[in-house]
Amino acid sequence: MSDPKTFEFQGELFELDADGHLLDPSRWSPALARAMAAEEGVELSDEQWWLIRFVREHQTRYGTPPLMRVVVAALREARADPDLTSRDVYRLFRDNPVREACRLGGYPKPDWCI
């Protein structure tokens, strides 16, 4: 594993782990998430924000990020569409959507994530 990194935003340095997750989740803000995504050339959509908020709420309530099947069930309910699948979640973030929502949502990489 490589050394921790930093991300500069609004004149402040934010420490990140080697995977780009905030080391201090209490420093997270929506503006920081937008800046981190913009650094990668991504403007977060409303649907991506839905996933980030859902992951943050789940993390706060249960102390762990949601498993994919929980996200799929919540997305089905939010969109009132019982036919949605994990494929639809992967359209939000192509490379491990829950891990990416954790990273942009200010939380560490899930323990169960490879």
N, C-alpha and C positions, 0 to 999 in steps of 0.2 A: 504494500500500500504506500502511496506517495504521501508527501507532507501536506498538511492542511494548506488551504489557499485563503485569499482574501478577495472580497468584492467591494469596490468603492462605490458609494451611493450618497449623494447629497453631502459630500465632504466627509463622510464617515467610512471607516473600514469595518466590514462585516466578515468575521472569520467563518470559513466554510471547511467542511471535511474534504477528504480527497475526492468524494463523489459529488461535491457541490452543494451539500446540505448545510444549512445554518448550524453552527455549533451552539448558539444560544437562541432557541426558538422564541424567547420573549422579545427579541428585537425585530420580529417579523412585522411587516405591514403590507397591505395591498400594493402600495406604491413600490415597495422593494421587490415584490413578486413581478410587477410589470417591468421594472428595470432589469431584473435577472432574465426574464423572457426576451426582452428587447435586445439584450446583449447577444442573444442567440438568433436574432432576426425574427422573433415570434411576437405577434400582437395577440394577446389572449382574447379568445372569443367568449361570449356569454356561456356557452356550453362548457368550455374549459374552466371558467370561473365556477360553474355549478359543481364540477368535480373537485376543484380545490376546496371550496367551502364544505362540501360533503365530507371530504377526507378530514378537514380540520375539525368539524363538528363531531365526527366519529372518534377521532383521536382524543378530543377533549372529554367526551362522554365515557369512552371505554378504555382509554389509555393505550390504544393500539390503532393503527390504520385498518380500514376495512379490507377484507378479502375480496377478490374479484366478484365472487357470486353475490356478495352483499351490495357491491356497487351496481351490478347489473339489475338486481331487484329494485334498488332505489331509483335507478334511471328509468326502468319500466314504469314505476309509480309516478315519477316526476313528469314523464311525457305521456302518461296514460296510454302506453303502447306495450302490450304483453309480448309482442314478437321481437323486442330488442334482445340482442345477445352481446357477449363480450366483444364481438367484432365491432359493434357500435361504440363501445367504450374505447377500444384501440384507435378509433377514428379521432378521438379527442387528443390523445398523445400516443404516437405510434410505438414508442419504445417504453414499455411497461408503464401504463397510465397511472397506476396507483403510486408507484415510486416517484414518478414525475410530479404528480399532484402533491406528494409529501415534500419534495424538494422545493417546489415553488410556493408551497403552503407553509414553509418554515420548519418542517419537522424532519427528523432523521430518517434515513433509509430504513424501511421496515425490516425487522429481524428475520422475517421469513422470506425476504427477497434475495435472490441470488445476484 
